[in-house]
Amino acid sequence: MEKKKEKLSFIEKLGYSFTAMGSDMTTQTTGSFLQLFYTSVVGIPAWLSGLVVSLSTIWDAINDPLIASWVDNHKFKNGERMRPVLLFSCVPFALCFIAIFSTLPNADLATKTWYSFIWYFIYMIPRTFYFLPVFTLRQVATNDIEERLSLNQFVSYGQAVGSSLPSLVMWNLMYTIGGIAYIKQGDKLVKVIENPEKGYLGAAIITAIVVVVCSLINYFTTKERVIRENKKQSIFDAMKILVKDKNFILNLVIFFFYGMCVTLTTGYAAYYCNFVAQSPDEMMYISAMFIVGTVLATPFVKKMYNKFGRTKTMIIGSAVLAVGALVFGLFGYFTTIPAYFFTFCVGIGTAITIIVIGINRAEVTDVIEWKEGVRMDGMVSNVSSFIKKLAHALIVFLLGVLLSLFGFQEATAEVKYPVQPESAKICILVLMSAGVLISSLLMAYFSTKVTLDDEIKKHKESLGE
């Protein structure tokens, strides 16, 4: 059943922004701090910690489509498919999120590594259930393009806050909970966490509580409107439908490069501030520029989309990302000023591109329904989620391997706060800047290949509209 042209209230749109904030908080906390936790607290070598995260992506490749297929073929007693999944999954997800930031302080390195490895794999199961409605609910809230644009703007605000909050508050939380110590690194006195095990775990608990609260706000302020009585189909039949849809594949590719841009900026700002700039406290202010860029850009995306269309809007967003990456790569080693400009550009660029990607995903689902007679919100969203996680895992693994090759020193019992060599610092800067530059250009290129406007026009013509 569908309700067309139904307006979404401000409260409902705000509800979606809360879950976007909560979910992105966990994504950016793991992206920014989990590798630091593994290498600097647990003591796992950089290449091995990257491998742990990357191997979980193989597990995701198995559980993502399985869970999405179950959701698409299942309907709850209230007639909905997605919203109840958010309610049932938020607490298990939050508990597992806390677990991945825990360790066994008195165990040997092998035991600690296996502990981290096992918990990360367990964590990916409730995470998949949780992120399915997070990605999908906005698609089934309405099928009106103007309302979808407006809703995605609210989601963009939520994502901006959620992506930046870990960088803005996490260090202060960990300092408050774990205590403060000062160590000498070269000619600098650097502030560090006195009890990092306690600091990381306490900050993870607070983040998990915020996620549950945000999820409950979303659940009780929103509803599904675009619901279809689906015929049951196997996961293999569903995948056959998806892989033959050109626009679905193109949007996956674009989303992959978007995921790389986000991981390399908001995810690795902590690495830049800690090891290149040697100023962890400055991360809070650098990350704040991401929110500033997003807040300034988001109100104009709807007008931009209506005036220039999806392709030119995506190109504009990608160009802003590219400019920021280029300036950061050329000058970021000598001063932190380019890092402020970089994250400001990332805030603008990602605010623009993620709204277009979200509209693409919703309209891909609509087009598949028109063509195949089956609505596949779960499969479209979960495969998209997997692609973003794949981008994250690739960057984590690549950075881990490169850092090991360029002499990055993990924490040990003897040296708790090792000084990093210049080669490792340059590696971090080059990977961040070059990765975002290349990814943004590829996003722009593949956006020119999307033909959704033609597909929608043909469908309307067939209906005589």
KENUPA-946346 format. One record per residue (C-alpha): residue in three letters; x, y, z. Coordinates in pm, whole numbers, plus 50000, padded with zeros to 5 digits. Layout:
N
rest  px  py  pz
ALA  X  Y  Z;
...
//
This chain:
465
rest  px  py  pz
MET  50000  50000  50000;
GLU  50118  50352  49930;
LYS  50023  50699  50038;
LYS  50140  50943  49778;
LYS  50210  51312  49831;
GLU  50176  51280  50209;
LYS  50381  51548  50381;
LEU  50624  51447  50652;
SER  50608  51652  50971;
PHE  50908  51838  51111;
ILE  50910  51601  51411;
GLU  50925  51295  51186;
LYS  51211  51436  50979;
LEU  51389  51525  51301;
GLY  51345  51165  51414;
TYR  51537  51041  51111;
SER  51814  51291  51181;
PHE  51856  51150  51532;
THR  51916  50797  51408;
ALA  52150  50928  51139;
MET  52342  51103  51415;
GLY  52355  50798  51641;
SER  52453  50552  51370;
ASP  52722  50779  51228;
MET  52861  50830  51577;
THR  52936  50458  51596;
THR  53071  50449  51240;
GLN  53308  50738  51299;
THR  53409  50619  51645;
THR  53516  50283  51505;
GLY  53671  50452  51200;
SER  53863  50711  51401;
PHE  53946  50529  51723;
LEU  53922  50150  51688;
GLN  54255  50118  51506;
LEU  54414  50354  51758;
PHE  54267  50139  52035;
TYR  54404  49821  51877;
THR  54754  49958  51812;
SER  54800  50203  52100;
VAL  54612  50025  52380;
VAL  54583  49655  52298;
GLY  54922  49654  52123;
ILE  54816  49474  51803;
PRO  55050  49552  51508;
ALA  54902  49794  51253;
TRP  54894  49542  50969;
LEU  54721  49279  51186;
SER  54461  49519  51323;
GLY  54383  49621  50965;
LEU  54350  49255  50871;
VAL  54100  49194  51153;
VAL  53872  49469  51024;
SER  53915  49363  50661;
LEU  53836  48995  50724;
SER  53511  49097  50887;
THR  53407  49235  50548;
ILE  53412  48882  50409;
TRP  53176  48784  50690;
ASP  52963  49086  50600;
ALA  52948  48967  50241;
ILE  52770  48660  50375;
ASN  52539  48802  50641;
ASP  52434  49129  50471;
PRO  52229  48978  50186;
LEU  52097  48697  50410;
ILE  51956  48942  50664;
ALA  51826  49178  50394;
SER  51652  48890  50212;
TRP  51481  48783  50537;
VAL  51357  49137  50601;
ASP  51226  49182  50245;
ASN  51035  48852  50274;
HIS  50904  48914  50626;
LYS  50634  49142  50761;
PHE  50573  49217  51128;
LYS  50229  49211  51293;
ASN  50191  49587  51258;
GLY  50230  49551  50878;
GLU  50577  49708  50867;
ARG  50905  49554  50755;
MET  51181  49792  50866;
ARG  51091  50001  51171;
PRO  51053  49707  51415;
VAL  51401  49586  51316;
LEU  51540  49917  51446;
LEU  51369  49865  51781;
PHE  51482  49505  51828;
SER  51842  49554  51713;
CYS  51949  49879  51882;
VAL  52029  49734  52227;
PRO  52226  49425  52107;
PHE  52413  49654  51868;
ALA  52498  49899  52146;
LEU  52621  49622  52378;
CYS  52847  49474  52111;
PHE  52978  49822  52030;
ILE  53089  49853  52393;
ALA  53252  49508  52375;
ILE  53482  49592  52083;
PHE  53637  49872  52290;
SER  53715  49636  52577;
THR  54028  49426  52626;
LEU  54194  49182  52868;
PRO  54462  49396  53040;
ASN  54658  49110  53197;
ALA  54648  48867  52904;
ASP  54927  48803  52653;
LEU  54916  48966  52308;
ALA  54787  48654  52129;
THR  54492  48624  52368;
LYS  54415  48996  52341;
THR  54423  48974  51962;
TRP  54184  48679  51951;
TYR  53954  48853  52199;
SER  53939  49162  51975;
PHE  53901  48952  51661;
ILE  53610  48744  51796;
TRP  53420  49042  51937;
TYR  53453  49237  51613;
PHE  53303  48947  51417;
ILE  53016  48914  51667;
TYR  52961  49290  51650;
MET  52901  49279  51274;
ILE  52580  49072  51312;
PRO  52370  49318  51520;
ARG  52535  49600  51326;
THR  52393  49461  51002;
PHE  52044  49432  51153;
TYR  52068  49784  51296;
PHE  52198  49961  50987;
LEU  51936  49799  50762;
PRO  51650  50020  50891;
VAL  51888  50315  50937;
PHE  51956  50312  50562;
THR  51611  50195  50452;
LEU  51348  50375  50657;
ARG  51393  50702  50470;
GLN  51319  50516  50143;
VAL  50984  50384  50269;
ALA  50881  50706  50444;
THR  50755  50862  50120;
ASN  50781  50829  49743;
ASP  50745  51202  49675;
ILE  51071  51345  49535;
GLU  51041  51682  49712;
GLU  50977  51516  50048;
ARG  51266  51276  49987;
LEU  51498  51567  49919;
SER  51381  51744  50235;
LEU  51410  51427  50442;
ASN  51761  51360  50313;
GLN  51861  51713  50413;
PHE  51758  51637  50771;
VAL  51949  51309  50751;
SER  52253  51497  50622;
TYR  52244  51726  50926;
GLY  52225  51424  51154;
GLN  52510  51252  50975;
ALA  52726  51565  50999;
VAL  52677  51589  51374;
GLY  52722  51214  51422;
SER  53035  51207  51208;
SER  53194  51495  51397;
LEU  53085  51433  51756;
PRO  53341  51154  51818;
SER  53621  51388  51710;
LEU  53474  51678  51907;
VAL  53409  51504  52238;
MET  53578  51161  52243;
TRP  53920  51280  52356;
ASN  53774  51490  52636;
LEU  53557  51198  52746;
MET  53855  50965  52753;
TYR  54068  51222  52939;
THR  53789  51268  53196;
ILE  53732  50897  53245;
GLY  54088  50767  53201;
GLY  54286  51058  53346;
ILE  54554  51280  53192;
ALA  54931  51233  53166;
TYR  55202  51423  52975;
ILE  55493  51271  52785;
LYS  55789  51420  52598;
GLN  55791  51361  52219;
GLY  56089  51540  52063;
ASP  56066  51901  52174;
LYS  55691  51878  52245;
LEU  55503  51791  52563;
VAL  55208  51581  52445;
LYS  54894  51511  52648;
VAL  54793  51141  52664;
ILE  54534  50926  52844;
GLU  54674  50793  53170;
ASN  54448  50484  53178;
PRO  54348  50431  52812;
GLU  54167  50099  52873;
LYS  53928  50272  53113;
GLY  53903  50584  52896;
TYR  53811  50404  52573;
LEU  53561  50172  52743;
GLY  53387  50456  52929;
ALA  53356  50666  52614;
ALA  53214  50364  52425;
ILE  52950  50311  52695;
ILE  52836  50675  52671;
THR  52823  50652  52289;
ALA  52618  50332  52308;
ILE  52362  50495  52538;
VAL  52325  50788  52295;
VAL  52270  50542  52007;
VAL  51988  50361  52190;
VAL  51816  50689  52282;
CYS  51841  50817  51922;
SER  51698  50489  51791;
LEU  51400  50505  52024;
ILE  51331  50865  51920;
ASN  51331  50754  51554;
TYR  51105  50455  51623;
PHE  50839  50654  51805;
THR  50832  50953  51566;
THR  50831  50784  51223;
LYS  50632  50534  51018;
GLU  50650  50338  50694;
ARG  50426  50451  50411;
VAL  50563  50274  50104;
ILE  50477  49908  50168;
ARG  50409  49642  49907;
GLU  50280  49287  49939;
ASN  50590  49113  49809;
LYS  50601  48768  49663;
LYS  50866  48566  49844;
GLN  51187  48522  49651;
SER  51518  48357  49719;
ILE  51832  48555  49785;
PHE  51972  48433  49454;
ASP  51670  48561  49258;
ALA  51698  48895  49439;
MET  52069  48926  49357;
LYS  52003  48845  48990;
ILE  51757  49134  48973;
LEU  52001  49374  49138;
VAL  52317  49290  48942;
LYS  52145  49341  48607;
ASP  52028  49692  48704;
LYS  52283  49937  48565;
ASN  52189  50227  48793;
PHE  52202  50012  49104;
ILE  52559  49909  49018;
LEU  52662  50266  48934;
ASN  52524  50400  49262;
LEU  52713  50127  49447;
VAL  53036  50237  49280;
ILE  52968  50602  49365;
PHE  52883  50507  49724;
PHE  53206  50305  49748;
PHE  53416  50610  49662;
TYR  53203  50825  49893;
GLY  53280  50577  50172;
MET  53651  50608  50097;
CYS  53632  50988  50119;
VAL  53453  50977  50455;
THR  53685  50713  50601;
LEU  53998  50898  50490;
THR  53886  51231  50640;
THR  53663  51200  50946;
GLY  53802  50852  51009;
TYR  54171  50939  50999;
ALA  54168  51291  51137;
ALA  54275  51126  51464;
TYR  54583  50979  51296;
TYR  54673  51314  51142;
CYS  54629  51511  51464;
ASN  54803  51253  51683;
PHE  55101  51162  51468;
VAL  55152  51428  51198;
ALA  55047  51746  51381;
GLN  55117  51590  51724;
SER  54824  51785  51860;
PRO  54535  51555  51964;
ASP  54337  51843  52114;
GLU  54331  52024  51779;
MET  54129  51737  51631;
MET  53821  51879  51803;
TYR  53848  52211  51619;
ILE  53949  52060  51285;
SER  53651  51825  51298;
ALA  53420  52113  51389;
MET  53484  52256  51043;
PHE  53313  51947  50899;
ILE  52990  52044  51076;
VAL  53030  52407  50967;
GLY  53066  52300  50603;
THR  52768  52065  50622;
VAL  52541  52316  50795;
LEU  52622  52585  50539;
ALA  52581  52357  50236;
THR  52280  52140  50322;
PRO  52004  52405  50295;
PHE  52108  52472  49934;
VAL  52126  52112  49810;
LYS  51754  52083  49735;
LYS  51760  52404  49529;
MET  52082  52293  49361;
TYR  51932  51954  49275;
ASN  51615  52109  49130;
LYS  51815  52362  48926;
PHE  52109  52157  48801;
GLY  51985  51798  48826;
ARG  52147  51496  48988;
THR  52460  51473  48769;
LYS  52577  51834  48789;
THR  52497  51845  49161;
MET  52714  51538  49221;
ILE  52996  51689  49013;
ILE  52985  52013  49217;
GLY  53007  51818  49543;
SER  53292  51604  49413;
ALA  53482  51911  49292;
VAL  53468  52069  49638;
LEU  53610  51747  49786;
ALA  53889  51741  49528;
VAL  53994  52101  49595;
GLY  54010  52040  49971;
ALA  54217  51724  49926;
LEU  54462  51895  49691;
VAL  54529  52186  49929;
PHE  54566  51948  50224;
GLY  54808  51722  50037;
LEU  55032  52009  49932;
PHE  55050  52199  50261;
GLY  54914  51978  50541;
TYR  55256  51856  50654;
PHE  55382  52205  50738;
THR  55081  52351  50919;
THR  54736  52244  51037;
ILE  54558  52533  50859;
PRO  54501  52324  50540;
ALA  54341  52054  50759;
TYR  54075  52305  50867;
PHE  54009  52394  50504;
PHE  54008  52026  50409;
THR  53744  51920  50662;
PHE  53537  52229  50576;
CYS  53539  52119  50209;
VAL  53459  51762  50310;
GLY  53159  51888  50506;
ILE  53029  52073  50199;
GLY  53115  51798  49950;
THR  52972  51507  50147;
ALA  52655  51701  50235;
ILE  52590  51744  49862;
THR  52695  51399  49742;
ILE  52524  51189  50013;
ILE  52187  51353  49942;
VAL  52219  51268  49573;
ILE  52331  50914  49659;
GLY  52030  50875  49891;
ILE  51790  50994  49621;
ASN  51954  50757  49372;
ARG  51911  50463  49609;
ALA  51542  50538  49671;
GLU  51468  50582  49300;
VAL  51662  50268  49207;
THR  51430  50080  49443;
ASP  51126  50241  49277;
VAL  51247  50157  48926;
ILE  51315  49794  49019;
GLU  50964  49772  49164;
TRP  50816  49908  48840;
LYS  51015  49665  48628;
GLU  51008  49350  48840;
GLY  50692  49390  49048;
VAL  50879  49343  49376;
ARG  51000  49599  49628;
MET  51354  49530  49752;
ASP  51429  49803  50006;
GLY  51623  49569  50233;
MET  51847  49422  49964;
VAL  51918  49759  49800;
SER  52007  49919  50134;
ASN  52210  49632  50280;
VAL  52417  49575  49969;
SER  52483  49952  49966;
SER  52579  49935  50333;
PHE  52814  49647  50258;
ILE  52982  49847  49981;
LYS  53050  50136  50220;
LYS  53190  49891  50476;
LEU  53404  49740  50202;
ALA  53550  50084  50130;
HIS  53619  50133  50500;
ALA  53781  49790  50533;
LEU  53999  49848  50228;
ILE  54130  50178  50365;
VAL  54187  50031  50711;
PHE  54380  49737  50569;
LEU  54578  49954  50328;
LEU  54671  50204  50598;
GLY  54767  49924  50836;
VAL  54997  49761  50581;
LEU  55152  50091  50469;
LEU  55207  50213  50823;
SER  55385  49889  50908;
LEU  55599  49920  50595;
PHE  55687  50280  50682;
GLY  55790  50205  51039;
PHE  55479  50280  51249;
GLN  55536  50172  51610;
GLU  55252  50016  51806;
ALA  55237  50040  52187;
THR  55417  49776  52390;
ALA  55452  49698  52760;
GLU  55795  49862  52753;
VAL  55706  50164  52537;
LYS  55350  50273  52603;
TYR  55367  50595  52396;
PRO  55610  50538  52105;
VAL  55736  50825  51886;
GLN  55644  50776  51521;
PRO  55903  50820  51241;
GLU  55869  51086  50971;
SER  55801  50816  50709;
ALA  55485  50704  50892;
LYS  55365  51065  50922;
ILE  55410  51128  50548;
CYS  55231  50800  50475;
ILE  54924  50917  50669;
LEU  54915  51256  50493;
VAL  54963  51117  50141;
LEU  54705  50841  50180;
MET  54443  51082  50317;
SER  54489  51354  50053;
ALA  54555  51139  49745;
GLY  54280  50894  49841;
VAL  54014  51165  49871;
LEU  54132  51341  49553;
ILE  54114  51024  49341;
SER  53787  50904  49498;
SER  53610  51237  49445;
LEU  53712  51249  49078;
LEU  53586  50893  49027;
MET  53256  50981  49198;
ALA  53209  51264  48951;
TYR  53293  51042  48655;
PHE  53055  50757  48743;
SER  52773  51001  48825;
THR  52772  51100  48456;
LYS  52677  50742  48367;
VAL  52360  50727  48581;
THR  52041  50711  48367;
LEU  51772  50721  48636;
ASP  51609  51032  48489;
ASP  51553  50848  48160;
GLU  51414  50542  48343;
ILE  51168  50753  48543;
LYS  51062  50948  48233;
LYS  50989  50625  48044;
HIS  50781  50490  48331;
LYS  50575  50808  48356;
GLU  50519  50807  47980;
SER  50398  50447  48002;
LEU  50144  50558  48262;
GLY  50038  50853  48046;
GLU  50168  51111  48296;
//
